[in-house]
Amino acid sequence: MDTTMPRHHFLHIDSKSELTAWWLITICFALWGVASNVTTPMVGSFSKVFRITTTEASLVSFVYHLGYFCVAIPAALLIQKYNYKLGIVAGLILFAIGTVAFIPSRWLGNYYPFLSAYFIMTCGLSFLQTSCNPYVYSLGDKRYGIQRVNASQTFNALGTLGGWLLAREVFSHMSPIDAHQRMSMPLQQFNAIKDHDLGVMIQPYIVMGIIVVALLLLVMLIQIPEPAGIRITRSLRDRISALKDNKNYRQGVIAEFCYVGAELMCWSFIYQYGFRIFTAEGMTEQACNQELQTFTFLSLLCFTLGRMGSTWLMQWFSPSRMLAFAGIAAMVGVIGTILFTDRNGLYCLVFVSGCMSLMFPTIFGLSMHNLGDHTKMGSAGLIMAILGGSLFPPLQAIIVNSGISLLGVPSINVSFILPLCCFGVVVWYAHQAYIRFRIIPEEPDDDDMLSTPAPIE
């Protein structure tokens, strides 16, 4: 018999079996955080290791986000027809296959098998995100679903920070020979160095694969309670149409798309932004890289601490108001990034990372509010919105490469107008959600898929 938990429990989960499931699923959040931040720095490494262009190497990032987009709807259909557990199991299996695929890719010594491995792995991550986020949201009292998602996403932030530290450790064991020197090497010598570097690069994925297999066995053996809900019989077309007609959900997908783009822009272009500042100060390239690593670490640390703090504060403050406040603060930080041409701009970017901490899970939770039996399918659209991370950074790169100057600031500063606009969309959605659920509750419609709105505390 299941033992009931105290009602005042922080996560507002009422049984020990559900709490056990929450902890087990939350490990998945940490794992895809590690996978994401180990993968992101690989773009520069692949261009050096395989002697390919930066454009070709950037396919890693494209494939990574494409996997999220392609598999989200099939994952939603699977958990809609069966249950969340099967979706999580399928995600872990694909995740494990993707990590194992790095071994034969290394043996082949070719770039494109690595892209296939990344795609398979990301398909697994898409299954996990599509399954785990709505599961955590629906697991206990729905009024506190946003707080639970933020709590689980805190471990994702810890995984992100751990992934960055792991990537830095990996790079320290790779050959220090730069791309220019490798281009002029004899083929035999180049292949020997390439084989060594690839052997180092795949090690974190092998370790992740072992952990994922162990977690898969635990998930299969332990009971994963299915949240209460009615299995609907509407066609896929009708479900998508119902979600499309839901104004709150539709706006939430747009906000999530813009947020992911803003996050990737702020984190990707901090290197170019800081490099210009440090070289102007007279630093060498090596000194610039070391200093930039410090600022990157500070950004991820602020992001992690911010997510912890916001989860705790949601016990007393409305998530929509917190999201609006964070969005406005991020816009102020980005304005500072645009206007400052010295280190103050970098400190502004670090501050923006702290503001971004609550955005993804809070937008996700607000968008899922009152979706009822469409919660599972709704998750797919929000995960597909991660594709924003592939669209916006290239647009920012176009502005940077244009050399345009505005009010005397360089093009790299001007390019941050894009994340400024994206955060503006986040603030707009937060305000809309606040009005919708806190000021003017909508009347329920018997034929509508939504239930009566409840205050989001």
FITI-282988 format. One record per residue (C-alpha): residue number from 1; residue in one letter; x, y, z. Coordinates in nm, 3 decimals, always signed. Layout:
BEGIN
[site NUM,A,[X,Y,Z]],
...
//
This chain:
BEGIN
[site 1,M,[+0.000,+0.000,+0.000]],
[site 2,D,[+0.125,+0.343,-0.091]],
[site 3,T,[+0.227,+0.568,+0.198]],
[site 4,T,[+0.084,+0.918,+0.187]],
[site 5,M,[+0.322,+1.211,+0.208]],
[site 6,P,[+0.254,+1.521,+0.417]],
[site 7,R,[+0.045,+1.781,+0.232]],
[site 8,H,[+0.296,+2.055,+0.297]],
[site 9,H,[+0.565,+1.871,+0.103]],
[site 10,F,[+0.764,+2.121,-0.110]],
[site 11,L,[+0.680,+1.947,-0.438]],
[site 12,H,[+0.313,+1.898,-0.347]],
[site 13,I,[+0.337,+1.527,-0.426]],
[site 14,D,[+0.116,+1.308,-0.209]],
[site 15,S,[+0.272,+0.962,-0.221]],
[site 16,K,[+0.614,+0.806,-0.178]],
[site 17,S,[+0.588,+0.614,-0.506]],
[site 18,E,[+0.527,+0.939,-0.693]],
[site 19,L,[+0.813,+1.107,-0.507]],
[site 20,T,[+1.044,+0.816,-0.598]],
[site 21,A,[+0.934,+0.849,-0.960]],
[site 22,W,[+1.001,+1.224,-0.948]],
[site 23,W,[+1.358,+1.172,-0.828]],
[site 24,L,[+1.421,+0.903,-1.089]],
[site 25,I,[+1.283,+1.115,-1.373]],
[site 26,T,[+1.474,+1.421,-1.249]],
[site 27,I,[+1.800,+1.232,-1.309]],
[site 28,C,[+1.702,+1.243,-1.678]],
[site 29,F,[+1.691,+1.623,-1.659]],
[site 30,A,[+2.049,+1.628,-1.531]],
[site 31,L,[+2.166,+1.385,-1.799]],
[site 32,W,[+2.036,+1.585,-2.095]],
[site 33,G,[+2.189,+1.895,-1.937]],
[site 34,V,[+2.528,+1.723,-1.940]],
[site 35,A,[+2.476,+1.598,-2.297]],
[site 36,S,[+2.383,+1.947,-2.420]],
[site 37,N,[+2.680,+2.130,-2.275]],
[site 38,V,[+2.933,+1.865,-2.367]],
[site 39,T,[+2.804,+1.881,-2.724]],
[site 40,T,[+2.793,+2.260,-2.776]],
[site 41,P,[+3.172,+2.319,-2.756]],
[site 42,M,[+3.237,+2.031,-2.998]],
[site 43,V,[+3.166,+2.254,-3.300]],
[site 44,G,[+3.508,+2.421,-3.282]],
[site 45,S,[+3.681,+2.093,-3.204]],
[site 46,F,[+3.539,+1.909,-3.504]],
[site 47,S,[+3.654,+2.179,-3.746]],
[site 48,K,[+4.006,+2.133,-3.612]],
[site 49,V,[+4.007,+1.754,-3.575]],
[site 50,F,[+3.863,+1.680,-3.920]],
[site 51,R,[+4.014,+1.977,-4.106]],
[site 52,I,[+3.669,+2.098,-4.214]],
[site 53,T,[+3.517,+2.446,-4.235]],
[site 54,T,[+3.339,+2.609,-3.943]],
[site 55,T,[+3.017,+2.594,-4.147]],
[site 56,E,[+3.046,+2.216,-4.181]],
[site 57,A,[+3.128,+2.182,-3.811]],
[site 58,S,[+2.819,+2.388,-3.721]],
[site 59,L,[+2.609,+2.099,-3.855]],
[site 60,V,[+2.656,+1.946,-3.509]],
[site 61,S,[+2.439,+2.220,-3.360]],
[site 62,F,[+2.190,+2.199,-3.648]],
[site 63,V,[+2.152,+1.822,-3.621]],
[site 64,Y,[+2.127,+1.849,-3.244]],
[site 65,H,[+1.826,+2.082,-3.263]],
[site 66,L,[+1.676,+1.901,-3.563]],
[site 67,G,[+1.643,+1.584,-3.357]],
[site 68,Y,[+1.427,+1.768,-3.106]],
[site 69,F,[+1.202,+1.899,-3.382]],
[site 70,C,[+1.158,+1.571,-3.573]],
[site 71,V,[+1.075,+1.334,-3.287]],
[site 72,A,[+0.861,+1.544,-3.052]],
[site 73,I,[+0.526,+1.459,-3.216]],
[site 74,P,[+0.597,+1.081,-3.247]],
[site 75,A,[+0.700,+1.087,-2.879]],
[site 76,A,[+0.377,+1.265,-2.784]],
[site 77,L,[+0.170,+1.015,-2.983]],
[site 78,L,[+0.342,+0.726,-2.805]],
[site 79,I,[+0.280,+0.857,-2.454]],
[site 80,Q,[-0.073,+0.962,-2.553]],
[site 81,K,[-0.159,+0.610,-2.671]],
[site 82,Y,[+0.022,+0.423,-2.394]],
[site 83,N,[+0.183,+0.599,-2.097]],
[site 84,Y,[+0.465,+0.825,-1.986]],
[site 85,K,[+0.683,+0.534,-1.877]],
[site 86,L,[+0.703,+0.390,-2.228]],
[site 87,G,[+0.803,+0.732,-2.365]],
[site 88,I,[+1.078,+0.764,-2.104]],
[site 89,V,[+1.203,+0.410,-2.174]],
[site 90,A,[+1.206,+0.478,-2.551]],
[site 91,G,[+1.398,+0.800,-2.490]],
[site 92,L,[+1.659,+0.629,-2.274]],
[site 93,I,[+1.704,+0.351,-2.532]],
[site 94,L,[+1.764,+0.601,-2.814]],
[site 95,F,[+1.991,+0.805,-2.587]],
[site 96,A,[+2.197,+0.493,-2.511]],
[site 97,I,[+2.212,+0.388,-2.880]],
[site 98,G,[+2.331,+0.736,-2.975]],
[site 99,T,[+2.613,+0.735,-2.720]],
[site 100,V,[+2.723,+0.384,-2.819]],
[site 101,A,[+2.726,+0.493,-3.185]],
[site 102,F,[+3.021,+0.723,-3.107]],
[site 103,I,[+3.246,+0.416,-3.078]],
[site 104,P,[+3.210,+0.292,-3.440]],
[site 105,S,[+3.212,+0.655,-3.554]],
[site 106,R,[+3.557,+0.692,-3.401]],
[site 107,W,[+3.673,+0.372,-3.572]],
[site 108,L,[+3.550,+0.499,-3.910]],
[site 109,G,[+3.733,+0.826,-3.850]],
[site 110,N,[+3.480,+1.021,-4.057]],
[site 111,Y,[+3.282,+1.331,-3.957]],
[site 112,Y,[+2.937,+1.232,-4.084]],
[site 113,P,[+2.892,+0.914,-3.874]],
[site 114,F,[+2.936,+1.144,-3.574]],
[site 115,L,[+2.647,+1.355,-3.700]],
[site 116,S,[+2.433,+1.040,-3.718]],
[site 117,A,[+2.527,+0.953,-3.360]],
[site 118,Y,[+2.433,+1.304,-3.246]],
[site 119,F,[+2.101,+1.284,-3.427]],
[site 120,I,[+2.008,+0.948,-3.269]],
[site 121,M,[+2.111,+1.073,-2.927]],
[site 122,T,[+1.907,+1.391,-2.967]],
[site 123,C,[+1.604,+1.192,-3.078]],
[site 124,G,[+1.632,+1.017,-2.743]],
[site 125,L,[+1.659,+1.351,-2.565]],
[site 126,S,[+1.349,+1.472,-2.751]],
[site 127,F,[+1.157,+1.166,-2.631]],
[site 128,L,[+1.276,+1.236,-2.275]],
[site 129,Q,[+1.191,+1.606,-2.282]],
[site 130,T,[+0.849,+1.542,-2.437]],
[site 131,S,[+0.775,+1.277,-2.173]],
[site 132,C,[+0.949,+1.402,-1.859]],
[site 133,N,[+0.841,+1.767,-1.858]],
[site 134,P,[+0.464,+1.704,-1.874]],
[site 135,Y,[+0.500,+1.404,-1.642]],
[site 136,V,[+0.660,+1.615,-1.369]],
[site 137,Y,[+0.403,+1.889,-1.433]],
[site 138,S,[+0.111,+1.645,-1.395]],
[site 139,L,[+0.249,+1.428,-1.115]],
[site 140,G,[+0.098,+1.607,-0.814]],
[site 141,D,[-0.123,+1.906,-0.742]],
[site 142,K,[-0.162,+2.083,-1.079]],
[site 143,R,[-0.152,+2.427,-0.915]],
[site 144,Y,[+0.213,+2.365,-0.831]],
[site 145,G,[+0.312,+2.200,-1.160]],
[site 146,I,[+0.525,+2.496,-1.269]],
[site 147,Q,[+0.716,+2.483,-0.942]],
[site 148,R,[+0.780,+2.110,-0.986]],
[site 149,V,[+0.906,+2.157,-1.342]],
[site 150,N,[+1.140,+2.432,-1.219]],
[site 151,A,[+1.264,+2.203,-0.940]],
[site 152,S,[+1.345,+1.927,-1.189]],
[site 153,Q,[+1.499,+2.177,-1.430]],
[site 154,T,[+1.731,+2.287,-1.146]],
[site 155,F,[+1.905,+1.952,-1.188]],
[site 156,N,[+1.919,+2.020,-1.562]],
[site 157,A,[+2.107,+2.341,-1.480]],
[site 158,L,[+2.344,+2.147,-1.257]],
[site 159,G,[+2.397,+1.903,-1.543]],
[site 160,T,[+2.463,+2.194,-1.779]],
[site 161,L,[+2.731,+2.330,-1.546]],
[site 162,G,[+2.878,+1.981,-1.504]],
[site 163,G,[+2.876,+1.929,-1.880]],
[site 164,W,[+3.075,+2.248,-1.934]],
[site 165,L,[+3.334,+2.143,-1.675]],
[site 166,L,[+3.351,+1.800,-1.836]],
[site 167,A,[+3.400,+1.950,-2.182]],
[site 168,R,[+3.682,+2.169,-2.052]],
[site 169,E,[+3.850,+1.861,-1.902]],
[site 170,V,[+3.815,+1.678,-2.234]],
[site 171,F,[+3.971,+1.964,-2.428]],
[site 172,S,[+4.267,+1.975,-2.189]],
[site 173,H,[+4.361,+1.621,-2.299]],
[site 174,M,[+4.336,+1.689,-2.671]],
[site 175,S,[+4.635,+1.776,-2.885]],
[site 176,P,[+4.720,+2.149,-2.857]],
[site 177,I,[+4.814,+2.168,-3.226]],
[site 178,D,[+4.593,+2.434,-3.387]],
[site 179,A,[+4.387,+2.407,-3.706]],
[site 180,H,[+4.640,+2.595,-3.922]],
[site 181,Q,[+4.924,+2.357,-3.832]],
[site 182,R,[+4.704,+2.051,-3.892]],
[site 183,M,[+4.618,+2.169,-4.241]],
[site 184,S,[+4.985,+2.147,-4.345]],
[site 185,M,[+5.058,+1.810,-4.179]],
[site 186,P,[+5.135,+1.492,-4.375]],
[site 187,L,[+4.827,+1.266,-4.389]],
[site 188,Q,[+4.977,+0.989,-4.173]],
[site 189,Q,[+5.074,+1.227,-3.893]],
[site 190,F,[+4.740,+1.406,-3.915]],
[site 191,N,[+4.547,+1.076,-3.890]],
[site 192,A,[+4.742,+0.974,-3.580]],
[site 193,I,[+4.659,+1.299,-3.402]],
[site 194,K,[+4.298,+1.282,-3.523]],
[site 195,D,[+4.258,+0.929,-3.385]],
[site 196,H,[+4.398,+1.039,-3.049]],
[site 197,D,[+4.164,+1.340,-3.027]],
[site 198,L,[+3.857,+1.141,-3.128]],
[site 199,G,[+3.940,+0.883,-2.863]],
[site 200,V,[+3.938,+1.163,-2.605]],
[site 201,M,[+3.623,+1.329,-2.741]],
[site 202,I,[+3.404,+1.017,-2.722]],
[site 203,Q,[+3.494,+0.932,-2.360]],
[site 204,P,[+3.221,+1.145,-2.195]],
[site 205,Y,[+2.961,+0.992,-2.427]],
[site 206,I,[+3.068,+0.640,-2.333]],
[site 207,V,[+3.038,+0.727,-1.963]],
[site 208,M,[+2.697,+0.883,-2.025]],
[site 209,G,[+2.591,+0.569,-2.212]],
[site 210,I,[+2.677,+0.350,-1.913]],
[site 211,I,[+2.480,+0.579,-1.679]],
[site 212,V,[+2.184,+0.588,-1.919]],
[site 213,V,[+2.171,+0.207,-1.940]],
[site 214,A,[+2.176,+0.183,-1.559]],
[site 215,L,[+1.897,+0.442,-1.537]],
[site 216,L,[+1.700,+0.255,-1.805]],
[site 217,L,[+1.709,-0.062,-1.597]],
[site 218,L,[+1.590,+0.128,-1.290]],
[site 219,V,[+1.302,+0.288,-1.479]],
[site 220,M,[+1.194,-0.051,-1.614]],
[site 221,L,[+1.206,-0.212,-1.269]],
[site 222,I,[+1.050,+0.066,-1.060]],
[site 223,Q,[+0.684,+0.162,-1.075]],
[site 224,I,[+0.621,+0.492,-1.254]],
[site 225,P,[+0.268,+0.597,-1.152]],
[site 226,E,[+0.062,+0.739,-1.437]],
[site 227,P,[-0.101,+1.074,-1.349]],
[site 228,A,[-0.480,+1.068,-1.354]],
[site 229,G,[-0.633,+1.149,-1.691]],
[site 230,I,[-0.873,+1.029,-1.956]],
[site 231,R,[-0.738,+0.870,-2.269]],
[site 232,I,[-0.889,+1.067,-2.555]],
[site 233,T,[-0.991,+0.925,-2.890]],
[site 234,R,[-0.971,+1.236,-3.109]],
[site 235,S,[-0.761,+1.217,-3.423]],
[site 236,L,[-0.416,+1.374,-3.438]],
[site 237,R,[-0.551,+1.642,-3.668]],
[site 238,D,[-0.826,+1.734,-3.420]],
[site 239,R,[-0.582,+1.746,-3.129]],
[site 240,I,[-0.340,+1.972,-3.316]],
[site 241,S,[-0.632,+2.193,-3.420]],
[site 242,A,[-0.752,+2.218,-3.060]],
[site 243,L,[-0.405,+2.318,-2.942]],
[site 244,K,[-0.370,+2.569,-3.225]],
[site 245,D,[-0.695,+2.732,-3.120]],
[site 246,N,[-0.580,+2.760,-2.758]],
[site 247,K,[-0.453,+3.118,-2.736]],
[site 248,N,[-0.246,+3.070,-2.421]],
[site 249,Y,[-0.073,+2.761,-2.559]],
[site 250,R,[-0.011,+2.918,-2.900]],
[site 251,Q,[+0.149,+3.224,-2.744]],
[site 252,G,[+0.353,+3.000,-2.513]],
[site 253,V,[+0.506,+2.810,-2.805]],
[site 254,I,[+0.609,+3.141,-2.966]],
[site 255,A,[+0.760,+3.260,-2.636]],
[site 256,E,[+0.950,+2.932,-2.590]],
[site 257,F,[+1.081,+2.950,-2.946]],
[site 258,C,[+1.212,+3.303,-2.886]],
[site 259,Y,[+1.353,+3.219,-2.543]],
[site 260,V,[+1.559,+2.923,-2.668]],
[site 261,G,[+1.693,+3.144,-2.947]],
[site 262,A,[+1.787,+3.416,-2.697]],
[site 263,E,[+1.960,+3.165,-2.468]],
[site 264,L,[+2.171,+3.023,-2.749]],
[site 265,M,[+2.261,+3.369,-2.877]],
[site 266,C,[+2.372,+3.496,-2.536]],
[site 267,W,[+2.578,+3.187,-2.464]],
[site 268,S,[+2.721,+3.135,-2.812]],
[site 269,F,[+2.833,+3.490,-2.884]],
[site 270,I,[+2.982,+3.566,-2.543]],
[site 271,Y,[+3.312,+3.440,-2.689]],
[site 272,Q,[+3.318,+3.683,-2.982]],
[site 273,Y,[+3.190,+3.963,-2.761]],
[site 274,G,[+3.457,+3.906,-2.498]],
[site 275,F,[+3.735,+3.838,-2.748]],
[site 276,R,[+3.694,+4.185,-2.897]],
[site 277,I,[+3.713,+4.343,-2.551]],
[site 278,F,[+4.015,+4.146,-2.431]],
[site 279,T,[+4.216,+4.192,-2.749]],
[site 280,A,[+4.148,+4.567,-2.723]],
[site 281,E,[+4.301,+4.545,-2.376]],
[site 282,G,[+4.616,+4.395,-2.530]],
[site 283,M,[+4.568,+4.032,-2.424]],
[site 284,T,[+4.712,+3.741,-2.620]],
[site 285,E,[+4.476,+3.486,-2.775]],
[site 286,Q,[+4.557,+3.230,-2.506]],
[site 287,A,[+4.493,+3.481,-2.227]],
[site 288,C,[+4.164,+3.579,-2.393]],
[site 289,N,[+4.047,+3.218,-2.399]],
[site 290,Q,[+4.131,+3.168,-2.033]],
[site 291,E,[+3.948,+3.486,-1.934]],
[site 292,L,[+3.647,+3.389,-2.144]],
[site 293,Q,[+3.630,+3.051,-1.973]],
[site 294,T,[+3.599,+3.233,-1.642]],
[site 295,F,[+3.309,+3.444,-1.769]],
[site 296,T,[+3.139,+3.139,-1.922]],
[site 297,F,[+3.166,+2.956,-1.591]],
[site 298,L,[+3.020,+3.259,-1.409]],
[site 299,S,[+2.730,+3.268,-1.657]],
[site 300,L,[+2.646,+2.900,-1.603]],
[site 301,L,[+2.686,+2.936,-1.228]],
[site 302,C,[+2.445,+3.231,-1.219]],
[site 303,F,[+2.204,+3.032,-1.436]],
[site 304,T,[+2.216,+2.737,-1.194]],
[site 305,L,[+2.183,+2.948,-0.879]],
[site 306,G,[+1.906,+3.152,-1.039]],
[site 307,R,[+1.704,+2.839,-1.113]],
[site 308,M,[+1.744,+2.718,-0.755]],
[site 309,G,[+1.637,+3.054,-0.617]],
[site 310,S,[+1.339,+3.096,-0.849]],
[site 311,T,[+1.209,+2.748,-0.765]],
[site 312,W,[+1.219,+2.836,-0.396]],
[site 313,L,[+1.054,+3.177,-0.451]],
[site 314,M,[+0.763,+3.019,-0.641]],
[site 315,Q,[+0.625,+2.906,-0.308]],
[site 316,W,[+0.512,+3.267,-0.255]],
[site 317,F,[+0.513,+3.449,-0.590]],
[site 318,S,[+0.314,+3.404,-0.909]],
[site 319,P,[+0.523,+3.230,-1.181]],
[site 320,S,[+0.387,+3.462,-1.449]],
[site 321,R,[+0.491,+3.771,-1.252]],
[site 322,M,[+0.834,+3.620,-1.182]],
[site 323,L,[+0.872,+3.545,-1.554]],
[site 324,A,[+0.781,+3.902,-1.646]],
[site 325,F,[+1.024,+4.044,-1.390]],
[site 326,A,[+1.304,+3.815,-1.514]],
[site 327,G,[+1.231,+3.910,-1.875]],
[site 328,I,[+1.243,+4.283,-1.802]],
[site 329,A,[+1.566,+4.237,-1.604]],
[site 330,A,[+1.714,+4.038,-1.896]],
[site 331,M,[+1.621,+4.317,-2.138]],
[site 332,V,[+1.796,+4.571,-1.914]],
[site 333,G,[+2.102,+4.344,-1.906]],
[site 334,V,[+2.103,+4.308,-2.286]],
[site 335,I,[+2.073,+4.687,-2.328]],
[site 336,G,[+2.385,+4.716,-2.111]],
[site 337,T,[+2.554,+4.453,-2.329]],
[site 338,I,[+2.475,+4.661,-2.638]],
[site 339,L,[+2.583,+4.998,-2.498]],
[site 340,F,[+2.896,+4.902,-2.302]],
[site 341,T,[+3.211,+4.839,-2.503]],
[site 342,D,[+3.425,+4.721,-2.210]],
[site 343,R,[+3.408,+4.447,-1.946]],
[site 344,N,[+3.087,+4.592,-1.808]],
[site 345,G,[+2.913,+4.446,-2.111]],
[site 346,L,[+3.038,+4.099,-2.016]],
[site 347,Y,[+2.912,+4.141,-1.661]],
[site 348,C,[+2.576,+4.233,-1.811]],
[site 349,L,[+2.577,+3.905,-2.007]],
[site 350,V,[+2.652,+3.712,-1.688]],
[site 351,F,[+2.357,+3.890,-1.525]],
[site 352,V,[+2.134,+3.797,-1.821]],
[site 353,S,[+2.220,+3.428,-1.765]],
[site 354,G,[+2.085,+3.453,-1.414]],
[site 355,C,[+1.765,+3.611,-1.548]],
[site 356,M,[+1.720,+3.331,-1.805]],
[site 357,S,[+1.726,+3.059,-1.540]],
[site 358,L,[+1.351,+3.031,-1.479]],
[site 359,M,[+1.233,+3.105,-1.832]],
[site 360,F,[+1.221,+2.767,-2.010]],
[site 361,P,[+1.041,+2.567,-1.737]],
[site 362,T,[+0.810,+2.856,-1.644]],
[site 363,I,[+0.702,+2.923,-2.003]],
[site 364,F,[+0.654,+2.547,-2.041]],
[site 365,G,[+0.437,+2.525,-1.730]],
[site 366,L,[+0.228,+2.833,-1.810]],
[site 367,S,[+0.168,+2.702,-2.163]],
[site 368,M,[+0.052,+2.365,-2.028]],
[site 369,H,[-0.193,+2.525,-1.784]],
[site 370,N,[-0.541,+2.372,-1.818]],
[site 371,L,[-0.460,+2.167,-2.128]],
[site 372,G,[-0.620,+1.871,-1.955]],
[site 373,D,[-0.610,+1.559,-2.171]],
[site 374,H,[-0.407,+1.744,-2.434]],
[site 375,T,[-0.113,+1.784,-2.197]],
[site 376,K,[+0.091,+1.510,-2.364]],
[site 377,M,[+0.042,+1.638,-2.717]],
[site 378,G,[+0.094,+1.995,-2.601]],
[site 379,S,[+0.437,+1.902,-2.474]],
[site 380,A,[+0.545,+1.816,-2.830]],
[site 381,G,[+0.491,+2.167,-2.964]],
[site 382,L,[+0.688,+2.321,-2.680]],
[site 383,I,[+0.979,+2.081,-2.734]],
[site 384,M,[+0.971,+2.149,-3.108]],
[site 385,A,[+1.012,+2.517,-3.020]],
[site 386,I,[+1.370,+2.432,-2.923]],
[site 387,L,[+1.437,+2.470,-3.296]],
[site 388,G,[+1.462,+2.842,-3.220]],
[site 389,G,[+1.814,+2.762,-3.106]],
[site 390,S,[+1.903,+2.682,-3.468]],
[site 391,L,[+1.735,+2.981,-3.631]],
[site 392,F,[+1.840,+3.284,-3.428]],
[site 393,P,[+2.220,+3.234,-3.386]],
[site 394,P,[+2.280,+3.233,-3.766]],
[site 395,L,[+2.077,+3.555,-3.791]],
[site 396,Q,[+2.292,+3.710,-3.521]],
[site 397,A,[+2.603,+3.591,-3.705]],
[site 398,I,[+2.484,+3.776,-4.018]],
[site 399,I,[+2.465,+4.101,-3.819]],
[site 400,V,[+2.811,+4.040,-3.668]],
[site 401,N,[+2.968,+3.967,-4.006]],
[site 402,S,[+2.802,+4.269,-4.167]],
[site 403,G,[+3.030,+4.503,-3.972]],
[site 404,I,[+2.741,+4.741,-3.908]],
[site 405,S,[+2.792,+5.005,-3.639]],
[site 406,L,[+2.515,+5.183,-3.448]],
[site 407,L,[+2.567,+5.478,-3.211]],
[site 408,G,[+2.938,+5.409,-3.221]],
[site 409,V,[+2.914,+5.051,-3.091]],
[site 410,P,[+3.061,+4.759,-3.293]],
[site 411,S,[+2.856,+4.504,-3.484]],
[site 412,I,[+2.891,+4.234,-3.218]],
[site 413,N,[+2.717,+4.469,-2.972]],
[site 414,V,[+2.451,+4.564,-3.227]],
[site 415,S,[+2.376,+4.194,-3.286]],
[site 416,F,[+2.237,+4.163,-2.933]],
[site 417,I,[+1.930,+4.354,-3.052]],
[site 418,L,[+1.799,+4.010,-3.152]],
[site 419,P,[+1.800,+3.858,-2.799]],
[site 420,L,[+1.659,+4.191,-2.674]],
[site 421,C,[+1.358,+4.142,-2.902]],
[site 422,C,[+1.326,+3.777,-2.798]],
[site 423,F,[+1.315,+3.869,-2.430]],
[site 424,G,[+1.052,+4.128,-2.519]],
[site 425,V,[+0.834,+3.844,-2.650]],
[site 426,V,[+0.887,+3.656,-2.321]],
[site 427,V,[+0.775,+3.961,-2.119]],
[site 428,W,[+0.471,+4.000,-2.344]],
[site 429,Y,[+0.370,+3.638,-2.293]],
[site 430,A,[+0.424,+3.656,-1.917]],
[site 431,H,[+0.194,+3.958,-1.896]],
[site 432,Q,[-0.068,+3.788,-2.113]],
[site 433,A,[-0.057,+3.478,-1.892]],
[site 434,Y,[-0.087,+3.689,-1.577]],
[site 435,I,[-0.396,+3.868,-1.708]],
[site 436,R,[-0.546,+3.544,-1.833]],
[site 437,F,[-0.511,+3.341,-1.514]],
[site 438,R,[-0.490,+3.599,-1.237]],
[site 439,I,[-0.706,+3.896,-1.337]],
[site 440,I,[-0.965,+3.786,-1.592]],
[site 441,P,[-1.033,+3.410,-1.553]],
[site 442,E,[-1.190,+3.268,-1.866]],
[site 443,E,[-1.532,+3.110,-1.846]],
[site 444,P,[-1.525,+2.735,-1.917]],
[site 445,D,[-1.680,+2.605,-2.232]],
[site 446,D,[-1.847,+2.265,-2.218]],
[site 447,D,[-1.725,+2.186,-2.567]],
[site 448,D,[-1.377,+2.319,-2.508]],
[site 449,M,[-1.085,+2.105,-2.407]],
[site 450,L,[-0.994,+2.335,-2.120]],
[site 451,S,[-1.114,+2.299,-1.765]],
[site 452,T,[-1.198,+2.591,-1.535]],
[site 453,P,[-0.882,+2.798,-1.481]],
[site 454,A,[-0.739,+2.789,-1.131]],
[site 455,P,[-0.506,+3.051,-0.984]],
[site 456,I,[-0.143,+2.967,-1.048]],
[site 457,E,[+0.040,+3.008,-0.722]],
//
